[in-house]
Amino acid sequence: MSLWSRVQRRLGDLAGELVLDEYRDQLEQAQRLLQGGDTAAAIEVLEALLFAKPDHGQAMILLGEARLVARDPAGALA
């Protein structure tokens, strides 16, 4: 497991209780899609979540991770 994955998992554990229920479902869906290899669908879910809540930190982190998996490092930095 990479350092980034461990950090992301730990942040998720710590902040999980702070995620509003209406966004938790979308975030969990994106995580499942990403873990299942459907990176494009995960990115779509996360972009929609961030459109509704632009300052959602966990979604930003997961979107960056998804874009790295999709080999889009420039998009991951955005």
C-alpha positions as CSV (number, residue, x, y, z in Angstrom):
1,M,0.0,0.0,0.0
2,S,1.4,3.4,-1.0
3,L,2.0,6.2,1.5
4,W,-0.6,8.2,-0.3
5,S,-3.2,5.5,0.1
6,R,-2.4,5.1,3.8
7,V,-2.7,8.9,4.3
8,Q,-5.9,9.0,2.4
9,R,-7.4,6.1,4.4
10,R,-6.3,7.7,7.7
11,L,-7.8,11.1,6.7
12,G,-11.0,9.3,5.7
13,D,-11.1,7.5,9.1
14,L,-10.6,10.7,11.0
15,A,-13.0,12.9,9.0
16,G,-15.7,10.3,8.3
17,E,-17.8,11.5,11.1
18,L,-17.6,15.1,9.8
19,V,-19.0,14.3,6.3
20,L,-22.6,15.4,5.9
21,D,-24.9,12.5,5.2
22,E,-26.0,14.0,1.8
23,Y,-22.4,13.9,0.6
24,R,-21.3,10.7,2.4
25,D,-23.3,8.5,-0.1
26,Q,-21.7,10.1,-3.1
27,L,-18.2,9.9,-1.6
28,E,-18.6,6.3,-0.7
29,Q,-20.0,5.5,-4.2
30,A,-16.9,7.2,-5.7
31,Q,-14.6,5.2,-3.5
32,R,-16.3,1.9,-4.5
33,L,-16.1,2.8,-8.1
34,L,-12.4,3.7,-7.9
35,Q,-11.6,0.5,-6.0
36,G,-13.6,-1.4,-8.6
37,G,-11.6,0.1,-11.4
38,D,-14.2,2.4,-12.8
39,T,-12.1,5.5,-12.6
40,A,-14.1,7.5,-15.1
41,A,-17.4,7.0,-13.2
42,A,-15.7,7.8,-9.9
43,I,-14.4,11.1,-11.4
44,E,-17.9,11.9,-12.7
45,V,-19.4,11.4,-9.2
46,L,-16.7,13.4,-7.5
47,E,-17.0,16.3,-10.0
48,A,-20.7,16.4,-9.4
49,L,-20.2,16.4,-5.6
50,L,-17.6,19.2,-5.9
51,F,-20.0,21.2,-8.2
52,A,-22.5,21.1,-5.3
53,K,-20.0,21.5,-2.5
54,P,-16.7,23.1,-3.9
55,D,-14.9,23.1,-0.6
56,H,-15.4,19.4,0.2
57,G,-11.9,18.3,1.2
58,Q,-12.3,14.5,1.1
59,A,-13.9,14.8,-2.4
60,M,-10.9,16.9,-3.6
61,I,-8.4,14.4,-2.2
62,L,-10.2,11.4,-3.8
63,L,-10.6,13.3,-7.1
64,G,-6.9,13.9,-7.2
65,E,-6.3,10.3,-6.5
66,A,-8.7,9.2,-9.2
67,R,-7.1,11.6,-11.7
68,L,-3.7,10.1,-10.9
69,V,-5.0,6.6,-11.5
70,A,-6.4,7.9,-14.8
71,R,-2.9,9.1,-15.6
72,D,-3.9,12.8,-15.5
73,P,-1.3,14.3,-13.1
74,A,-2.1,17.9,-14.3
75,G,-5.8,17.3,-13.5
76,A,-4.8,15.9,-10.1
77,L,-3.1,19.2,-9.2
78,A,-6.0,21.3,-10.3
